[in-house]
Amino acid sequence: MQKPTKTFWQIWNMSFGFLGIQFGWGLQMANMSAIYEYLGARADQIPILWLAAPLTGLIVQPIIGNASDHTWTGLGRRRPYFLAGAILSSTALILMPRCSALWMAAGLLWVLDTSINISMEPFRAFVADLLPEEQRTQGFAMQSLFIGLGAVVASALPWLLTNVFHVGQGHSNSAIPLTVRLSFYLGAAAFFGAVLWTIVSTKEYPPETQEQKASRGLATQIAEILEAIREMPLTMRQLAPVQLLTWLGLFCMWLYFPVAVARNVFGAVDQSAPSYTVGVEWAGICFGMYSAVCFAFSFFLPLVAKLVGRKWTHSLCLTCGAVGLLSVAFIRDKNLLLLSMVGVGIAWASTLSMPYSVLAASLPENRTGVYMGIFNFFIVLPEIIASLAFGWIMSHLLHNNRLAAVVSGGVFMIVAAVLMQRVEDPGEPLRAMQPISGDQTQVHFS
């Protein structure tokens, strides 16, 4: 079918749910390693405690994507999954800061990560479903914008509650600070509310054939997923190592940056020191900085891609992120860490949009959901690699040096930037893109 061009505000509404999804991601990425240490984990134990979530995602995400390709209800195709994921994720966010043992926190992270992906993966296919080809880069960039905005608030919430709203630690038997607990409760409300906004404000196109509406048994779905993997488009195969290395670099940062800041910049000896909590809160501010840069830079990404092409845009952005992570090794002033995060924010904005924009142009329309789920393999696999291998690396090679782990993330990003140049982009050089703006100027082919 010929898809009508969407207005700025229609694209805004259909992407708004990502604001809430990023609350979930932002809170877990900025706080989970510290929560594990509050509950007694050692540095070499942290990676394995993240393992259950990606292992489940490796199975669940393509199944959710394929199921949503063949779903049609009164709520639509993708929106039932948005709603189910939002309910489960909000519940997990409420329960997470009430954990009193490591096994409880690890189990809830598994539930939270899986639930977030139930909402997130159909959101990627949502853009391809509703937008014409010439507006998809704008749609994915709008998602990046909301991801950046949501992460700014989520990452900085504990610091804001302490330093702006002057929330004390309170009297509690919990090892987890009050500010962290309140942040997760607020995040649960934000997650559910933002996803509900998209569900209510955006309608979906019904499937054109009855076959698309047909339900699928699990065995049939698995067979279809395996067939899709065998027939994976060339562009997707070329993007795979780029994604693997990019996300491996990001996971190195997420796993160890907060605790590296607390120990290497703020001088905390262990998690019981007051400077440890202060350092972790400042790391949340740093994460807020890169998310703010992501938000701002997302306005310009389509324009940059139009000027230099999507491949060069992504390579240059990844290089900025690599420089940001490598520079952390030389910084001892907490304020200079904010400058490092500028580069990371540029890379993050591009990572959330450019690969998906390149990929969408190569996918058959009747398999968008399953391929978006399979594409997530290349996010989940590096998380599994980090979980399985980094504990050993931390103990035997890096001697539990959290800072060295962050720097290694920059090395991975440099290699990803180089490999991006070998990717074939089916949408270039024909595609011309407009920056996100409030006017109604239409995107067109040049």
C-alpha positions as CSV (number, residue, x, y, z in Angstrom):
1,M,0.0,0.0,0.0
2,Q,1.0,3.6,-0.6
3,K,1.8,5.0,2.9
4,P,0.8,8.7,3.4
5,T,3.5,11.2,4.5
6,K,3.2,11.9,8.2
7,T,3.4,15.3,9.8
8,F,6.0,16.2,12.4
9,W,3.5,15.8,15.3
10,Q,2.3,12.4,14.0
11,I,5.9,11.1,14.0
12,W,6.3,12.7,17.4
13,N,3.3,10.8,18.8
14,M,4.3,7.4,17.3
15,S,7.8,7.8,18.8
16,F,6.8,9.2,22.2
17,G,6.7,5.8,23.8
18,F,10.5,5.5,23.5
19,L,10.7,8.3,26.1
20,G,9.3,5.8,28.6
21,I,11.3,2.8,27.3
22,Q,14.5,4.8,27.8
23,F,13.6,5.5,31.4
24,G,13.8,1.7,31.9
25,W,17.1,1.3,30.0
26,G,18.6,4.5,31.5
27,L,17.8,3.5,35.1
28,Q,19.2,0.0,34.7
29,M,22.3,1.0,32.8
30,A,23.2,3.8,35.2
31,N,22.4,2.0,38.5
32,M,22.5,-1.8,38.2
33,S,26.3,-2.3,38.6
34,A,26.2,-0.1,41.7
35,I,23.1,-1.9,43.0
36,Y,25.0,-5.2,42.6
37,E,28.0,-3.7,44.6
38,Y,25.6,-2.3,47.3
39,L,24.4,-5.9,47.7
40,G,27.9,-7.3,48.0
41,A,29.1,-8.2,44.5
42,R,32.8,-8.0,43.5
43,A,33.9,-6.4,40.3
44,D,34.6,-9.7,38.6
45,Q,31.1,-11.0,39.5
46,I,29.2,-8.0,37.9
47,P,29.4,-9.2,34.2
48,I,27.9,-12.7,35.0
49,L,25.1,-11.0,36.9
50,W,24.0,-9.3,33.7
51,L,23.9,-12.6,31.8
52,A,20.4,-13.9,32.2
53,A,18.8,-10.9,30.5
54,P,20.6,-11.2,27.1
55,L,20.3,-15.0,27.0
56,T,16.5,-14.6,27.3
57,G,16.5,-11.8,24.8
58,L,18.3,-13.9,22.2
59,I,15.3,-16.2,22.2
60,V,12.4,-13.8,23.0
61,Q,13.1,-10.9,20.7
62,P,12.9,-12.6,17.2
63,I,9.8,-14.5,18.4
64,I,8.1,-11.3,19.5
65,G,9.1,-9.6,16.2
66,N,7.8,-12.5,14.1
67,A,4.6,-12.8,16.2
68,S,3.9,-9.1,15.8
69,D,4.3,-9.5,12.0
70,H,1.3,-11.9,12.1
71,T,-0.8,-10.3,14.8
72,W,-3.9,-8.3,14.3
73,T,-6.3,-7.4,17.2
74,G,-8.6,-4.5,18.0
75,L,-5.5,-2.8,19.4
76,G,-3.6,-3.3,16.2
77,R,-0.4,-5.3,15.2
78,R,2.5,-3.8,17.3
79,R,0.5,-1.9,20.0
80,P,-0.5,-5.1,22.0
81,Y,3.2,-5.8,22.6
82,F,3.8,-2.1,23.6
83,L,1.2,-2.5,26.3
84,A,2.2,-5.9,27.6
85,G,5.9,-4.8,27.8
86,A,5.0,-1.6,29.6
87,I,3.0,-3.3,32.2
88,L,5.7,-5.9,32.9
89,S,8.5,-3.4,32.8
90,S,6.8,-1.0,35.2
91,T,6.2,-3.8,37.7
92,A,9.9,-4.8,37.5
93,L,11.0,-1.2,38.0
94,I,8.9,-0.9,41.2
95,L,10.3,-4.2,42.6
96,M,14.0,-3.8,41.6
97,P,15.1,-1.3,44.3
98,R,13.4,-3.4,47.0
99,C,15.8,-6.3,46.5
100,S,17.7,-7.5,49.5
101,A,19.9,-10.1,47.8
102,L,22.0,-10.5,44.7
103,W,19.9,-13.3,43.3
104,M,16.8,-11.2,43.6
105,A,18.4,-8.3,41.7
106,A,19.8,-10.5,39.0
107,G,16.4,-12.2,38.5
108,L,14.5,-8.9,38.3
109,L,17.0,-7.6,35.8
110,W,16.2,-10.6,33.7
111,V,12.5,-9.8,33.9
112,L,13.1,-6.1,33.3
113,D,15.4,-6.5,30.3
114,T,13.0,-9.0,28.6
115,S,10.0,-6.9,29.3
116,I,11.6,-3.8,27.9
117,N,12.4,-5.7,24.7
118,I,8.8,-6.9,24.3
119,S,7.9,-3.2,23.9
120,M,11.0,-2.0,22.1
121,E,11.5,-4.4,19.2
122,P,7.9,-3.9,17.8
123,F,8.6,-0.1,18.1
124,R,11.4,-0.5,15.5
125,A,9.1,-2.2,13.1
126,F,6.4,0.4,13.9
127,V,8.4,3.0,12.0
128,A,8.8,0.8,8.9
129,D,5.0,0.0,9.1
130,L,3.7,3.5,9.2
131,L,6.2,5.7,7.4
132,P,7.0,5.9,3.7
133,E,10.6,5.0,2.8
134,E,11.7,8.7,2.4
135,Q,10.6,9.5,6.1
136,R,12.1,6.5,7.8
137,T,15.4,8.2,8.7
138,Q,13.4,11.0,10.2
139,G,11.3,8.4,12.2
140,F,14.4,6.6,13.6
141,A,16.0,9.9,14.4
142,M,12.9,11.0,16.3
143,Q,13.2,7.8,18.3
144,S,16.8,8.7,19.1
145,L,15.6,12.1,20.2
146,F,13.2,10.6,22.8
147,I,15.8,8.0,23.9
148,G,18.2,10.9,24.6
149,L,15.6,12.9,26.4
150,G,14.4,10.0,28.5
151,A,17.9,9.0,29.4
152,V,18.9,12.5,30.5
153,V,16.3,12.5,33.2
154,A,16.6,8.8,34.1
155,S,20.4,8.9,34.5
156,A,20.4,12.1,36.5
157,L,17.4,11.3,38.8
158,P,19.4,10.1,41.8
159,W,21.7,13.1,41.7
160,L,18.7,15.5,41.2
161,L,16.8,14.0,44.1
162,T,19.9,14.4,46.3
163,N,21.2,17.8,45.2
164,V,18.1,19.7,43.9
165,F,15.2,18.2,45.9
166,H,17.4,17.4,48.9
167,V,16.0,14.0,49.5
168,G,17.8,12.3,52.4
169,Q,18.8,8.7,52.7
170,G,15.9,8.0,55.0
171,H,15.7,5.4,57.7
172,S,15.6,2.0,56.1
173,N,17.1,-1.5,56.3
174,S,17.7,-1.4,52.6
175,A,21.3,-1.4,51.3
176,I,20.1,0.6,48.3
177,P,19.9,4.4,48.8
178,L,16.5,6.1,49.0
179,T,17.3,8.3,46.0
180,V,17.9,5.2,43.8
181,R,14.6,3.6,45.0
182,L,12.6,6.7,44.3
183,S,14.2,7.0,40.9
184,F,13.0,3.5,39.9
185,Y,9.4,4.3,41.2
186,L,9.3,7.4,39.1
187,G,10.7,5.5,36.1
188,A,7.9,3.0,36.3
189,A,5.3,5.7,36.0
190,A,7.1,7.4,33.2
191,F,7.5,4.1,31.3
192,F,3.8,3.2,31.4
193,G,2.6,6.7,30.8
194,A,4.7,7.4,27.7
195,V,4.0,4.0,26.0
196,L,0.3,4.5,26.7
197,W,0.4,7.9,24.9
198,T,1.7,6.3,21.7
199,I,-0.9,3.5,22.0
200,V,-3.8,6.0,22.3
201,S,-2.5,8.6,19.8
202,T,-1.4,6.4,16.9
203,K,-3.4,4.0,14.8
204,E,-2.0,1.2,12.7
205,Y,-2.8,0.1,9.1
206,P,-4.6,-3.2,9.0
207,P,-2.9,-6.1,7.1
208,E,-3.7,-6.3,3.4
209,T,-4.1,-10.1,3.4
210,Q,-5.7,-12.6,5.6
211,E,-2.5,-14.6,5.7
212,Q,-0.8,-11.7,7.5
213,K,-3.5,-11.9,10.2
214,A,-3.1,-15.7,10.8
215,S,-1.8,-16.8,14.2
216,R,1.4,-18.9,14.4
217,G,2.3,-21.7,16.6
218,L,5.6,-21.7,18.3
219,A,7.1,-24.4,16.1
220,T,6.0,-22.5,13.0
221,Q,7.4,-19.3,14.3
222,I,10.8,-20.9,15.0
223,A,10.8,-22.4,11.5
224,E,10.1,-19.0,10.0
225,I,12.8,-17.3,12.1
226,L,15.4,-19.9,11.0
227,E,14.4,-19.4,7.4
228,A,14.7,-15.6,7.8
229,I,18.2,-16.1,9.3
230,R,19.2,-18.2,6.3
231,E,17.8,-15.5,3.9
232,M,19.3,-12.6,5.8
233,P,19.9,-9.6,3.4
234,L,23.5,-8.8,2.6
235,T,23.3,-5.3,4.2
236,M,22.2,-6.9,7.4
237,R,25.1,-9.4,7.4
238,Q,27.5,-6.5,6.8
239,L,26.0,-4.4,9.6
240,A,26.4,-7.4,12.0
241,P,30.1,-6.9,13.0
242,V,29.5,-3.1,13.2
243,Q,26.7,-3.6,15.7
244,L,28.6,-6.3,17.7
245,L,31.6,-4.2,18.3
246,T,29.7,-1.0,18.9
247,W,27.5,-2.6,21.6
248,L,30.4,-4.4,23.1
249,G,32.0,-1.0,23.6
250,L,28.8,0.4,25.0
251,F,28.4,-2.5,27.5
252,C,32.0,-1.9,28.7
253,M,31.0,1.6,29.5
254,W,27.7,0.8,31.1
255,L,29.1,-2.0,33.2
256,Y,32.1,-0.1,34.6
257,F,31.8,3.6,34.0
258,P,29.8,4.4,37.2
259,V,32.1,2.4,39.5
260,A,35.2,3.6,37.7
261,V,34.2,7.2,38.3
262,A,33.5,6.5,42.0
263,R,36.9,4.8,42.5
264,N,39.3,6.5,40.1
265,V,38.0,10.0,40.1
266,F,36.3,10.3,43.5
267,G,38.8,8.1,45.3
268,A,36.4,5.7,46.9
269,V,38.1,2.6,48.4
270,D,34.9,0.5,48.4
271,Q,31.1,0.8,48.1
272,S,30.8,1.7,51.8
273,A,32.6,5.0,51.4
274,P,30.4,8.1,51.2
275,S,32.4,9.2,48.1
276,Y,31.3,6.0,46.4
277,T,27.6,7.1,46.3
278,V,28.6,10.6,45.3
279,G,30.8,9.2,42.5
280,V,28.0,6.9,41.2
281,E,25.6,9.8,41.3
282,W,28.0,12.0,39.3
283,A,28.4,9.1,36.8
284,G,24.6,9.4,36.4
285,I,25.1,13.1,35.5
286,C,27.7,12.1,32.9
287,F,25.2,9.6,31.5
288,G,22.7,12.4,31.5
289,M,25.2,14.5,29.5
290,Y,25.7,12.0,26.7
291,S,21.9,11.5,26.6
292,A,21.4,15.3,26.3
293,V,23.9,15.4,23.5
294,C,22.0,12.5,21.9
295,F,18.8,14.4,22.1
296,A,20.3,17.6,20.6
297,F,22.3,15.9,17.9
298,S,19.3,13.8,16.8
299,F,17.9,17.0,15.3
300,F,20.9,17.3,13.0
301,L,21.5,13.6,12.1
302,P,19.3,13.5,9.0
303,L,21.0,16.7,7.7
304,V,24.5,15.3,8.3
305,A,23.5,12.0,6.6
306,K,22.2,13.9,3.6
307,L,25.5,15.8,3.3
308,V,28.0,13.0,3.7
309,G,25.9,9.8,3.5
310,R,24.7,7.4,6.2
311,K,27.8,5.2,6.2
312,W,30.2,8.1,6.7
313,T,27.8,9.7,9.2
314,H,27.8,6.6,11.4
315,S,31.6,6.0,11.1
316,L,32.4,9.6,12.1
317,C,29.9,9.4,15.0
318,L,31.4,6.1,16.3
319,T,34.9,7.7,16.1
320,C,33.6,10.6,18.3
321,G,32.4,8.0,20.8
322,A,35.7,6.1,20.8
323,V,37.6,9.3,21.5
324,G,35.3,10.1,24.4
325,L,35.8,6.7,26.1
326,L,39.6,6.7,25.5
327,S,39.9,10.2,27.0
328,V,38.5,8.9,30.3
329,A,41.9,7.3,31.0
330,F,43.5,10.7,31.3
331,I,40.8,12.6,33.3
332,R,40.9,13.2,37.1
333,D,38.6,16.3,37.2
334,K,35.0,15.2,37.4
335,N,33.8,18.2,35.2
336,L,36.1,17.1,32.3
337,L,34.2,13.8,32.2
338,L,31.2,15.8,30.8
339,L,33.3,16.7,27.8
340,S,34.1,13.0,27.2
341,M,30.4,12.3,27.2
342,V,29.8,14.7,24.4
343,G,31.6,12.3,22.0
344,V,29.7,9.3,23.5
345,G,26.4,11.2,23.0
346,I,27.1,11.7,19.3
347,A,27.9,8.0,18.8
348,W,24.8,7.0,20.8
349,A,22.5,9.2,18.7
350,S,23.8,7.6,15.5
351,T,23.8,4.0,16.9
352,L,20.1,4.4,17.7
353,S,19.1,5.5,14.2
354,M,21.7,5.1,11.3
355,P,22.0,1.3,11.4
356,Y,18.2,0.9,11.5
357,S,17.7,3.4,8.7
358,V,20.2,1.6,6.5
359,L,18.7,-1.8,7.5
360,A,15.1,-0.8,6.8
361,A,15.8,-0.1,3.2
362,S,16.9,-3.7,2.7
363,L,14.1,-5.5,4.4
364,P,11.0,-7.1,2.8
365,E,7.8,-5.5,4.3
366,N,6.2,-8.8,5.4
367,R,9.3,-9.6,7.5
368,T,10.1,-6.3,9.1
369,G,9.3,-7.4,12.6
370,V,11.2,-10.7,12.6
371,Y,14.3,-9.1,11.0
372,M,14.2,-6.3,13.6
373,G,14.2,-9.0,16.2
374,I,17.0,-10.9,14.6
375,F,19.0,-7.7,14.2
376,N,18.8,-7.4,17.9
377,F,21.0,-10.5,18.1
378,F,23.9,-8.2,17.3
379,I,23.1,-6.2,20.4
380,V,22.4,-9.2,22.7
381,L,25.4,-11.3,21.6
382,P,28.0,-8.7,22.7
383,E,26.2,-8.4,26.1
384,I,26.5,-12.2,26.4
385,I,30.2,-12.0,25.4
386,A,30.8,-9.3,28.0
387,S,28.9,-11.2,30.7
388,L,30.8,-14.5,30.0
389,A,34.3,-13.2,29.2
390,F,34.7,-9.9,31.0
391,G,34.7,-11.5,34.5
392,W,37.8,-13.5,33.6
393,I,39.4,-10.6,31.7
394,M,38.8,-8.3,34.8
395,S,40.4,-10.8,37.1
396,H,43.3,-12.0,35.0
397,L,44.2,-9.3,32.5
398,L,42.8,-6.0,33.9
399,H,43.3,-6.8,37.6
400,N,39.8,-5.5,38.4
401,N,40.7,-2.1,36.9
402,R,37.3,-0.6,36.0
403,L,38.9,2.3,34.1
404,A,40.8,-0.1,31.8
405,A,37.4,-1.8,31.0
406,V,35.9,1.6,30.0
407,V,38.9,2.4,27.8
408,S,38.6,-1.0,26.0
409,G,35.1,0.1,25.0
410,G,36.7,2.9,23.0
411,V,38.9,0.5,21.1
412,F,35.9,-1.6,20.1
413,M,34.2,1.5,18.7
414,I,37.2,2.5,16.6
415,V,37.1,-0.9,14.9
416,A,33.3,-0.6,14.3
417,A,33.8,2.8,12.7
418,V,36.2,1.3,10.2
419,L,34.0,-1.7,9.4
420,M,31.0,0.5,8.7
421,Q,32.6,1.6,5.4
422,R,32.2,-1.9,3.9
423,V,28.4,-1.8,4.4
424,E,26.2,-1.5,1.3
425,D,23.4,1.0,1.8
426,P,20.5,0.3,-0.6
427,G,19.0,3.7,0.1
428,E,22.1,5.7,-1.0
429,P,22.8,7.8,-2.9
430,L,19.2,8.3,-4.0
431,R,17.8,9.2,-0.6
432,A,17.6,12.8,0.5
433,M,16.7,13.5,4.0
434,Q,15.4,16.5,5.9
435,P,16.2,17.5,9.5
436,I,13.6,17.1,12.2
437,S,11.7,20.4,12.4
438,G,8.3,21.7,13.1
439,D,7.5,22.7,9.6
440,Q,5.7,20.5,7.1
441,T,8.4,20.5,4.4
442,Q,8.3,17.0,2.8
443,V,11.2,14.6,2.4
444,H,11.8,13.8,-1.2
445,F,14.1,11.8,-3.5
446,S,16.8,13.8,-5.2
